[in-house]
Amino acid sequence: MSATVPNRVDVVVVGAGPVGCALSLLLGARQRSVLLVERHAGPYPLPRAVHFDDETARILQACGLGDELPALSEPATTYEWRNGDGVPLLRFEMPAQGQQGWPSANMFNQPDLESRLFDRVETTEGLSHLWGHTAVDAGQDGDGAWVEIEPAGGGARRRVSARYVVGCDGANSTVRDLLGVTFDDRGFYYDWLVVDVALHEPRVFDPPNLQVCDPRRPTTVVSGGPGRRRWEFMCLPGETLETLDEETAAWAFLEPWDVRPDNATMIRHAGYRFRARWATKWHEGPIFLAGDAAHQTPPFAGQGMCAGLRDAANLAWKLDYAMDHPGAAALLETYDTERIPQAAAVIEVATELGKVICIPDPEQARARDEQMAPLVPPGGTTPAPPMPGISGGILADSASAGELFIQATVRAGSDEGRLDDVVGAGWHLVTNGPPVELDGELASWFESIGGRSVAIGTTVEDVEGRYGRWFDDHGVAAVVERPDFAIYGTATTDRDVTELVTGLRDQLEALQGSSVAS
Ligand SMILES: Cc1cc2nc3c(=O)[nH]c(=O)nc-3n(C[C@H](O)[C@H](O)[C@H](O)COP(=O)(O)OP(=O)(O)OC[C@H]3O[C@@H](n4cnc5c(N)ncnc54)[C@H](O)[C@@H]3O)c2cc1C
């Protein structure tokens, strides 16, 4: 962090939750100057998220946390949903090694992750921060945007200008209110009591992660990250969170699980209401929304923070490109067109899962059980709900465009590790076999946007054979991967590869030439 806070930066990020920190770090990695403003003096201390997926792990890797993730998290394997009689309704098995070079599901303690993110922000060149300061106003001018900031305890305001402002300021976002943006709301919400504990002695939970779909008390029992457990209890009709959210009530709920003050420490209990909604637009001119400021989801797919980090990954490379290519406002429009439908689809998945458990009525629960009875054969598993890719925006018209590509272990000389670490993050032209020579001008252009060519089996060794298998399964010879890991497009011949990269250049250049518009 620089000692003084500048009056003008490339980007002001409001809110240093996981999304604001990640966006700042991804911009910092691109040598952009960022001011991160947070109203609290330090990371938010209370646990919230407990799960992140392998795509999120890869984004955190890009934020520089790759070495720290294994100690911060533990892989999740089985996630089972049982009815009130203990009969499985759904059973998800998550592979220990996912498609992004990380376990496909990871359990963690959000404050520990946020603390590492804060450390990283404080030590990254080009990033400034103002902890204990609140953004109270924001607007746009001919030069970009500005934010008015005041010390959280009151005091003199300061104005900082930027080319872009991003509100990562959570569900009650000030920036969103200032933009006057409204929500698409699925109208699906319930109150739950969340209780986090540290057990004094290690204990094996089988299954390790469980949803108890018992109408007498829908309950979540999952890992809370290394050394911690999370219970959540649904507030039933006729109850209020005020009466549930008491320490004695929380211990009473834990008693049937053999969790008591003499064998566990309660880390916290808190009532919350989940929502299923997303903002109708995620930017106005140079002012953007990301994370919970833009969308909120029921927790049952463990995707709220993951979706926010996807926003950060999508927005970071686009803001960076737009700063190098004035007039690329149409590119920034694709933040909305790509991310809103994708986030909404994830919220729909979480809502459908929520409808399985949030049933306090015994008759409705019986009907659900009958309907779902055939879904898990004895000893079998339920296919994971589909996680949608991107279906519009910066994509080629080719197979697999918009899906996530993979990350696996590669070796280059004596350097072995995950591909992003070995070759660097950014645009990748990944070919299966010998490298494809782009012509000089196209190759220079690709390099100018941070593109790297990776020839599997030639410039890098495919240590686990995962890339080879992926190419065989998909019947293609090359992939252009975007900096947010989505596949821009695929190609089958050398000529197709040249066309693919030319198409990318044409598409990006066609999006230039417009001024920043709302
Ligand atoms: C019980 C529970 C369980 C959850 N489980 C999961 C899970 O398993 N997996 C998952 O992915 N997600 C989960 N989530 C959701 C996840 O916690 C959120 O999606 C995530 O914290 C959102 O991150 P964010 O950075 O967008 O917002 P926040 O974490 O809310 O951070 C916003 C920050 O902005 C600051 N701020 C606000 N206004 C201002 C202002 N005007 N000026 C300066 N600073 C400001 C706030 O102080 C805060 O630090 C869960 C949430 C809850 C409540």
PDBQT file of the ligand as one rigid body, heavy atoms in Angstrom, charges set to zero:
ROOT
HETATM    1  C1  LIG A 601     -25.124 -17.725   6.678  1.00  0.00    +0.000 C 
HETATM    2  C2  LIG A 601     -24.463 -17.489   5.362  1.00  0.00    +0.000 A 
HETATM    3  C3  LIG A 601     -23.882 -18.564   4.691  1.00  0.00    +0.000 A 
HETATM    4  C4  LIG A 601     -23.248 -18.355   3.460  1.00  0.00    +0.000 A 
HETATM    5  N1  LIG A 601     -22.663 -19.433   2.839  1.00  0.00    +0.000 NA
HETATM    6  C5  LIG A 601     -22.003 -19.235   1.668  1.00  0.00    +0.000 A 
HETATM    7  C6  LIG A 601     -21.251 -20.303   1.080  1.00  0.00    +0.000 A 
HETATM    8  O1  LIG A 601     -21.150 -21.391   1.629  1.00  0.00    +0.000 OA
HETATM    9  N2  LIG A 601     -20.617 -20.066  -0.099  1.00  0.00    +0.000 N 
HETATM   10  C7  LIG A 601     -20.653 -18.847  -0.705  1.00  0.00    +0.000 A 
HETATM   11  O2  LIG A 601     -20.048 -18.698  -1.784  1.00  0.00    +0.000 OA
HETATM   12  N3  LIG A 601     -21.336 -17.803  -0.147  1.00  0.00    +0.000 NA
HETATM   13  C8  LIG A 601     -21.991 -17.972   1.023  1.00  0.00    +0.000 A 
HETATM   14  N4  LIG A 601     -22.602 -16.920   1.636  1.00  0.00    +0.000 N 
HETATM   15  C9  LIG A 601     -22.613 -15.606   0.969  1.00  0.00    +0.000 C 
HETATM   16  C10 LIG A 601     -21.310 -14.853   1.153  1.00  0.00    +0.000 C 
HETATM   17  O3  LIG A 601     -20.985 -14.695   2.507  1.00  0.00    +0.000 OA
HETATM   18  C11 LIG A 601     -21.476 -13.489   0.471  1.00  0.00    +0.000 C 
HETATM   19  O4  LIG A 601     -21.955 -13.698  -0.830  1.00  0.00    +0.000 OA
HETATM   20  C12 LIG A 601     -20.167 -12.728   0.415  1.00  0.00    +0.000 C 
HETATM   21  O5  LIG A 601     -19.717 -12.363   1.691  1.00  0.00    +0.000 OA
HETATM   22  C13 LIG A 601     -20.377 -11.456  -0.409  1.00  0.00    +0.000 C 
HETATM   23  O6  LIG A 601     -19.149 -10.797  -0.516  1.00  0.00    +0.000 OA
HETATM   24  P1  LIG A 601     -19.122  -9.255  -0.923  1.00  0.00    +0.000 P 
HETATM   25  O7  LIG A 601     -17.675  -8.892  -0.892  1.00  0.00    +0.000 OA
HETATM   26  O8  LIG A 601     -19.903  -9.046  -2.163  1.00  0.00    +0.000 OA
HETATM   27  O9  LIG A 601     -19.930  -8.507   0.211  1.00  0.00    +0.000 OA
HETATM   28  P2  LIG A 601     -19.636  -8.412   1.811  1.00  0.00    +0.000 P 
HETATM   29  O10 LIG A 601     -18.881  -9.619   2.262  1.00  0.00    +0.000 OA
HETATM   30  O11 LIG A 601     -20.938  -8.121   2.409  1.00  0.00    +0.000 OA
HETATM   31  O12 LIG A 601     -18.670  -7.177   1.906  1.00  0.00    +0.000 OA
HETATM   32  C14 LIG A 601     -19.123  -5.863   1.653  1.00  0.00    +0.000 C 
HETATM   33  C15 LIG A 601     -18.189  -4.902   2.372  1.00  0.00    +0.000 C 
HETATM   34  O13 LIG A 601     -18.532  -3.575   2.031  1.00  0.00    +0.000 OA
HETATM   35  C16 LIG A 601     -18.416  -2.766   3.195  1.00  0.00    +0.000 C 
HETATM   36  N5  LIG A 601     -19.244  -1.575   2.979  1.00  0.00    +0.000 N 
HETATM   37  C17 LIG A 601     -20.590  -1.518   2.860  1.00  0.00    +0.000 A 
HETATM   38  N6  LIG A 601     -20.989  -0.258   2.584  1.00  0.00    +0.000 NA
HETATM   39  C18 LIG A 601     -19.868   0.495   2.547  1.00  0.00    +0.000 A 
HETATM   40  C19 LIG A 601     -19.629   1.876   2.286  1.00  0.00    +0.000 A 
HETATM   41  N7  LIG A 601     -20.637   2.720   2.006  1.00  0.00    +0.000 N 
HETATM   42  N8  LIG A 601     -18.360   2.328   2.312  1.00  0.00    +0.000 NA
HETATM   43  C20 LIG A 601     -17.308   1.480   2.599  1.00  0.00    +0.000 A 
HETATM   44  N9  LIG A 601     -17.504   0.149   2.837  1.00  0.00    +0.000 NA
HETATM   45  C21 LIG A 601     -18.760  -0.326   2.798  1.00  0.00    +0.000 A 
HETATM   46  C22 LIG A 601     -18.896  -3.672   4.314  1.00  0.00    +0.000 C 
HETATM   47  O14 LIG A 601     -18.440  -3.234   5.570  1.00  0.00    +0.000 OA
HETATM   48  C23 LIG A 601     -18.303  -5.006   3.891  1.00  0.00    +0.000 C 
HETATM   49  O15 LIG A 601     -17.026  -5.209   4.442  1.00  0.00    +0.000 OA
HETATM   50  C24 LIG A 601     -23.233 -17.079   2.878  1.00  0.00    +0.000 A 
HETATM   51  C25 LIG A 601     -23.824 -15.996   3.545  1.00  0.00    +0.000 A 
HETATM   52  C26 LIG A 601     -24.422 -16.197   4.770  1.00  0.00    +0.000 A 
HETATM   53  C27 LIG A 601     -25.039 -15.020   5.489  1.00  0.00    +0.000 C 
ENDROOT
TORSDOF 0
